[in-house]
Amino acid sequence: MSFPYLKVIGDTKSRYYKDKYDGAQAIYFDPFAGSGITCSHLGNDTLAVPGSAIAAVLLNYAENQKYKPGVIDKFILADIKENRTKKLYQRLNKLKNELRVPIEIRQPIN
């Protein structure tokens, strides 16, 4: 599976911004991040897949293994529903602790 937008962001960041603006960062902003899981119904079955926020974090981590420094420097993830933000926070912590994805997670703001 290929996600060329990460390479485009990384190339743009290194080519245009790092030289002109010392300390420039690529920021992934998702104000509709949800809970981190998207469910699809296939007949009588329910399939749970990573939502946009979790997928972006995992793909960025995988791409960081190829392109160093990281392609996306910071993720800002939120949702209007507090319960979804809390679930996303729990799932990101699980990625950090169990899969050893090196991310910094801050407590959701109420």
Sequence and secondary structure as in RCSB ss.txt:
>XXXX:A:sequence
MSFPYLKVIGDTKSRYYKDKYDGAQAIYFDPFAGSGITCSHLGNDTLAVPGSAIAAVLLNYAENQKYKPGVIDKF
ILADIKENRTKKLYQRLNKLKNELRVPIEIRQPIN
>XXXX:A:secstr
   HHHHHHHHHIIIIIHHHSTT   EEEETT TTSEEEEEETTEEEEEE HHHHHHHHHHHHHTTSSS S  EE
EE  SSHHHHHHHHHHHHHHHHHS           
